Structure formats: structure tokens, C-alpha cells
Amino acid sequence: MNDFAYAVASEGNHAVELAAAGGATFVAGGTELLNWLRLGIAAPERVVDIGRIAALRGIREDGDTLWIGALTTLSEVEANALVRDKAPALAEACARAASPQIRNRATLGGNLLQKTRCAYFRVEEPMPWPCNKRKAGSGCAAMDGHHERHAIFGWTTECAATQPSDPAVVLACLDAEIHVVGPQGRRTISAADFHLSQDEAGNAQRETRLAPGELISGYLVRGSAARRSAYVKVRERESYEYAMVSAAAALVVERNVIRHARIALGSVAQKPWRLARTEAELVGKSLQRNALLDAVRMSMAEARPLACNEFKVRLATNAAVRAIEAAGRMQ
């Protein structure tokens, strides 16, 4: 681990100022950054502690709008009555992330910024194999290696890693707004567009639309569809495990007919993957399983599985149908 300077920020703009000189990274819960430092993934010159900024913490409502501060922990989101009522899928996603101990420390802001769980990426220096995320132009060991957990959408031969965040899938499904503050002031980014697939980014290193020095301040979830939302996580064991695939769905249903639908998949790309064709096809359809399955298959036809992860197409299809059915059963 390299030496670094340490500074404590008193509020959001102060944090941005402390990071403005470059070579800095923010720390809140620290559940990811400590791993990055240990493995050599990150070697910042300065660590800016934002964990004491009260304005970045908490949950409040304004009509049908829900505001969640970036420093709110996953446990706090999971247990909050407002979130359970207005966006139940988000509460469920936070409840299924990591372990209780980690959820007590991990923040919603930091969770979306976690790195891929690709085993070729998560290794201590010196790297024993090529990884374009760690060293540009070195190659991707997963292409000819173990890639069962890798992407089926949006990947390139340079990288096929996936984004593992559970809450990110729900926030993308709900069309949440991500509020950020940075050297150029404040702006909002759609949660559905916040992460970048490899073919969008153009390289293996760029993963989000955050600019250098920008800090997530919070999330805005609005709309009645969030109330009728569900999250399904498929994993190899029931606890403390990342998703093989996941799915979130939010519906507006009238007299058993779908009037509006939003569906996103997780762990199938380097971003939550919205099923746009499925969302359009479901409008006017009943909650009959065959109709749901046909609609989901329209989007899944665009998948590009690797040699050893074609099973994820069927797994994701079934997860999406289950999420839609679960959302449809809610009142």
C-alpha cells in the first residue's frame, strides 16, 4: 500500500475543493476502497473522507418523490418505511446485498461505484495475467479463460466484465436521478445512463459518466410505478453472494392490464441493462405468463453470450419474468 495524504471534508463543496488538485479519491464506508488499496487497483495521492457530511445522509419524501442521500447505508435504506412503501424493490435490493455487517457500513453512493467482481481483475499486484482494466492494452484473460459470470450485453473483446451492484439495477429500472456535485457545479445523471457498457465507453477503464472530482450527493426516485416494483436476485448461494443475474421490474397496472412497464437486468453487462423492447411490448398486455415470456424474449434475442455463459440468457429471461410477475402481484 502506498502512502497518501488524508483530509476530512465538512460539506460537499469542501470535499470537491479538497479533491480539486487531482490524484484524490473519496472514502465513505470504505468497504470497497480498502480492497482497492490492498490489491493495487487504486493508489491515490490523497483520500478525502466524506463520511461526516450530514447533508449527504438521510431519506425524505415530498409527495410522490423520494430523496435518498448518498451516505445513507444499505441497512438504513433496507429498513426505512418510506422506501419500503414507495420503492419496495430498492429496499429488497439493499437487503440482498453483501452481509449485514457490510450493509451497516456500505453507503448507497459507494455501492454504485464498486468495481467488477471479475476474478482476473480482483487480484493483487503484480498481475499474473493480462487485464485491460488494470493495464490498458495488456489484453483480457477472460476471453479465453473463465467467463461464466461475464457479460452477455454490451461487451467488447477488450473487456466483458459486469457491474455487480444490486441497488443500481433498481435505480435504473425506476428512472431515478443521480445528483452529483463537482468542480463545474451540480448536475443530474439518469441512473439508467450512469454506468457505461464497454461498447459505450470505448475502453475498459471508463465505467461511469462521472467526471474527475465529481461526487454523488444523492438519489431522487419519483413516480407511482415505483410503488409496484420488485427485485429478483439469482445467485449460487442465498447469502453474501453476488448475483449470477438479477432483475428489477416496475409496473402501472389497471384492471390486470399493464399500462406502463420498466424492466432492468443486473450482472449481464457493465451497466444495468434496460429491456426497452420488452417495456414497449408489455403495454396493453395482461399479466399472463406466456405473454410476459414472449415480451422478455424479444429483448433477450439481442444478447451476445460468450462461449461459456449462454446459460445466462435463459437465467436472465426467467428472472425478468419472475420480477414482472412479482411486481404485478403487488397492490
C-alpha positions in Angstrom: 0.0 0.0 0.0 1.3 3.4 -1.0 1.5 6.4 1.3 -1.3 9.0 0.9 -2.5 12.3 2.4 -5.8 12.2 4.4 -8.3 15.0 4.6 -11.8 15.3 6.2 -14.5 17.2 4.3 -17.1 19.3 6.2 -19.6 19.5 3.3 -20.0 18.6 -0.3 -18.3 21.6 -1.9 -15.4 21.4 0.6 -14.9 17.7 -0.5 -14.8 18.8 -4.1 -12.2 21.5 -3.3 -10.0 19.1 -1.4 -10.0 16.8 -4.4 -9.5 19.5 -6.9 -5.7 19.2 -7.0 -6.1 15.8 -8.6 -4.8 12.4 -7.5 -7.6 12.2 -4.9 -10.3 9.7 -4.1 -13.3 9.9 -1.8 -14.0 7.5 1.1 -17.3 7.0 2.9 -18.0 3.5 4.3 -14.7 2.3 2.9 -15.9 -1.3 2.2 -14.6 -1.0 -1.4 -11.7 1.4 -1.2 -9.7 -0.6 1.3 -9.8 -3.6 -1.1 -8.6 -1.4 -3.9 -5.7 -0.1 -1.9 -4.7 -3.6 -0.8 -4.8 -5.1 -4.3 -3.2 -2.1 -6.0 -6.3 -1.3 -8.0 -6.1 2.3 -6.7 -3.1 4.3 -5.4 -4.5 7.8 -4.6 -2.2 10.6 -3.5 -5.0 11.9 -1.2 -8.0 10.3 0.4 -10.9 12.7 1.1 -13.2 11.5 3.9 -16.8 12.5 3.3 -18.3 10.3 6.0 -19.1 13.2 8.3 -21.1 15.3 5.9 -24.6 15.2 7.4 -26.3 16.8 4.4 -25.4 13.7 2.3 -27.2 11.3 4.7 -30.9 10.6 5.2 -34.2 9.8 3.5 -37.1 12.1 3.0 -40.3 12.4 0.9 -42.0 15.2 -1.0 -45.3 14.0 -2.5 -44.5 11.0 -4.7 -40.8 11.9 -4.7 -38.2 10.1 -2.5 -34.8 11.6 -1.8 -32.0 9.4 -0.5 -28.7 10.8 0.5 -25.5 9.2 -0.9 -24.2 8.5 2.6 -27.3 6.6 3.7 -26.2 3.0 4.4 -27.7 0.0 2.7 -29.1 -1.2 6.0 -30.8 2.2 6.5 -32.4 2.0 3.0 -33.5 -1.6 3.6 -35.2 -0.8 6.9 -36.8 2.6 6.0 -40.6 2.6 6.0 -40.7 5.2 3.2 -38.6 3.2 0.9 -40.5 0.0 1.6 -43.7 1.8 0.8 -42.7 4.0 -2.2 -39.9 1.8 -3.8 -40.1 -1.7 -2.3 -37.7 -3.1 -5.0 -35.0 -0.8 -3.8 -35.4 -1.9 -0.2 -35.3 -5.6 -1.4 -32.1 -5.0 -3.4 -30.3 -3.4 -0.5 -31.5 -6.3 1.8 -29.9 -8.8 -0.6 -26.6 -7.1 -1.0 -23.5 -8.4 0.8 -23.7 -9.3 4.5 -25.4 -7.5 7.4 -22.0 -6.2 8.7 -21.1 -4.7 5.3 -24.6 -3.3 4.8 -24.2 -1.4 8.1 -21.1 0.4 6.7 -21.6 0.4 2.9 -23.3 3.6 1.5 -25.7 3.8 -1.4 -23.4 6.2 -3.0 -20.4 4.0 -2.8 -22.3 0.8 -3.8 -23.0 2.1 -7.3 -19.3 2.8 -7.7 -18.0 -0.6 -6.8 -15.7 -2.4 -9.2 -16.4 -5.6 -11.1 -16.0 -9.0 -9.4 -14.1 -10.4 -12.3 -11.5 -12.7 -10.8 -8.9 -11.7 -13.4 -9.4 -8.0 -12.2 -9.6 -8.7 -8.5 -6.0 -9.9 -7.9 -3.1 -8.4 -6.0 -0.2 -6.8 -7.8 1.9 -7.8 -9.6 -0.7 -9.0 -12.1 -0.2 -12.7 -13.1 -2.3 -12.3 -16.3 -3.5 -9.6 -18.7 -6.4 -7.3 -17.7 -7.2 -4.2 -19.8 -9.0 -2.6 -16.8 -5.8 -2.8 -14.7 -3.3 -2.2 -17.6 -4.6 -0.7 -20.8 -3.6 -2.7 -23.9 -2.5 -5.8 -22.0 -5.4 -8.0 -23.1 -8.4 -9.7 -21.4 -7.6 -13.1 -19.8 -11.4 -13.8 -19.5 -11.8 -14.0 -23.3 -10.1 -17.4 -23.4 -10.5 -18.2 -19.7 -13.3 -18.4 -17.1 -16.1 -16.1 -18.2 -19.2 -17.9 -17.0 -20.2 -14.8 -14.9 -19.4 -12.3 -17.6 -21.5 -10.1 -19.8 -24.0 -11.1 -22.4 -24.7 -7.5 -23.5 -22.6 -4.5 -24.4 -19.2 -6.2 -24.1 -16.2 -5.9 -26.4 -13.2 -8.2 -26.9 -11.2 -5.7 -24.8 -13.4 -6.5 -21.7 -16.5 -8.4 -20.8 -16.7 -7.6 -17.1 -20.1 -6.9 -15.4 -21.3 -4.3 -12.8 -22.3 -6.1 -9.6 -24.4 -3.5 -7.7 -27.9 -4.7 -6.6 -29.3 -1.2 -5.9 -28.0 0.1 -9.3 -30.4 -2.3 -11.1 -33.4 -1.0 -9.3 -32.4 2.7 -9.6 -32.0 2.2 -13.4 -35.4 0.4 -13.6 -37.1 3.3 -11.7 -35.5 6.0 -13.8 -34.0 7.6 -10.7 -31.9 10.7 -10.9 -28.4 10.7 -9.6 -27.3 14.1 -8.2 -23.7 14.9 -8.3 -21.5 17.9 -7.3 -18.1 18.6 -8.9 -15.7 21.3 -10.0 -18.2 22.6 -12.6 -21.1 22.7 -10.1 -24.1 20.5 -9.7 -25.8 18.3 -12.3 -28.1 15.2 -12.5 -27.5 11.9 -14.4 -30.1 9.4 -15.2 -29.5 6.2 -13.3 -30.2 4.2 -16.4 -27.3 6.1 -18.2 -24.9 6.5 -15.2 -22.9 3.3 -15.9 -21.4 2.6 -19.3 -21.1 -0.7 -21.2 -17.7 -1.3 -22.8 -19.0 -0.5 -26.2 -20.4 2.8 -25.0 -17.2 3.7 -23.1 -14.8 2.8 -25.8 -12.2 1.4 -23.4 -12.0 -0.9 -20.4 -11.2 1.8 -17.8 -14.2 4.2 -18.1 -17.2 2.7 -16.3 -19.5 5.7 -15.4 -20.4 9.2 -16.6 -18.8 10.8 -13.5 -16.2 13.4 -14.4 -13.0 13.7 -12.5 -13.6 15.2 -9.0 -17.3 14.7 -9.1 -19.1 13.3 -6.0 -22.5 11.7 -5.8 -24.7 13.6 -3.4 -28.0 11.7 -3.6 -30.7 9.9 -5.5 -34.2 11.1 -6.5 -36.9 8.5 -7.1 -40.2 9.7 -8.4 -43.4 8.3 -9.8 -46.2 6.0 -8.8 -44.7 3.0 -10.7 -42.0 2.7 -8.0 -44.7 1.5 -5.5 -45.4 -1.6 -7.6 -41.8 -2.8 -8.1 -39.9 -6.0 -7.3 -36.4 -7.3 -7.4 -35.2 -10.8 -8.1 -31.6 -12.0 -7.4 -30.4 -15.3 -8.7 -27.1 -16.5 -7.0 -25.3 -19.7 -6.2 -26.0 -19.4 -2.5 -28.6 -17.5 -0.6 -26.4 -15.1 1.4 -23.3 -13.0 1.0 -23.0 -13.7 -2.8 -23.1 -11.5 -5.9 -25.8 -12.2 -8.5 -25.3 -14.5 -11.4 -28.2 -12.5 -12.8 -30.8 -10.2 -11.3 -33.9 -8.4 -12.5 -36.0 -5.4 -11.4 -39.5 -4.5 -12.6 -41.8 -1.6 -12.0 -45.4 -1.6 -13.4 -48.5 0.5 -13.6 -51.4 -1.9 -13.8 -55.1 -1.2 -14.3 -57.7 -4.0 -14.2 -55.0 -6.6 -14.7 -53.7 -4.8 -17.8 -50.1 -3.3 -17.9 -50.2 0.4 -18.8 -46.6 1.1 -18.1 -43.5 -1.1 -17.6 -39.9 -0.7 -16.7 -37.5 -3.7 -16.5 -33.8 -3.8 -15.9 -31.3 -6.7 -15.7 -28.2 -6.9 -13.5 -24.9 -8.8 -13.8 -25.4 -9.2 -17.6 -23.4 -6.1 -18.6 -21.2 -3.4 -17.2 -24.3 -1.4 -16.6 -27.9 -2.2 -15.5 -29.5 -3.4 -18.8 -32.9 -2.0 -19.6 -35.2 -4.2 -21.7 -36.6 -1.4 -23.9 -38.3 -3.6 -26.4 -40.0 -5.6 -23.7 -41.2 -2.5 -21.9 -42.9 -1.3 -25.1 -44.3 -4.8 -25.9 -45.9 -5.2 -22.4 -48.1 -2.1 -22.7 -51.7 -3.3 -23.1 -50.9 -6.9 -22.2 -52.3 -8.9 -19.3 -50.1 -10.4 -16.6 -50.4 -13.8 -18.3 -47.1 -15.7 -18.1 -46.8 -16.6 -21.8 -47.3 -13.0 -22.8 -44.6 -11.9 -20.3 -42.2 -14.5 -21.5 -42.7 -13.6 -25.2 -42.1 -10.0 -24.4 -38.9 -10.6 -22.5 -37.6 -12.9 -25.2 -37.9 -10.1 -27.7 -35.1 -8.2 -25.8 -33.1 -11.3 -24.9 -32.7 -12.0 -28.6 -30.2 -9.2 -28.7 -27.9 -10.9 -26.2 -24.4 -11.9 -27.3 -23.3 -14.6 -24.9 -19.7 -15.8 -24.7 -18.7 -19.4 -25.2 -19.3 -20.5 -21.6 -22.2 -18.3 -20.4 -25.0 -18.9 -22.8 -27.0 -20.2 -19.8 -27.3 -16.7 -18.6 -29.7 -15.8 -21.4 -32.2 -18.3 -20.1 -31.4 -17.4 -16.5 -32.0 -13.7 -17.1 -35.2 -14.4 -19.1 -36.7 -16.3 -16.2 -35.5 -13.7 -13.7 -37.1 -10.9 -15.6 -40.4 -12.8 -15.9 -40.4 -13.5 -12.2 -39.7 -9.9 -11.4 -42.6 -8.7 -13.6 -45.0 -11.3 -12.0 -43.9 -10.2 -8.5 -44.5 -6.6 -9.3 -47.8 -7.5 -10.8 -49.0 -9.2 -7.6 -48.4 -6.0 -5.6 -51.2 -3.7 -4.7 
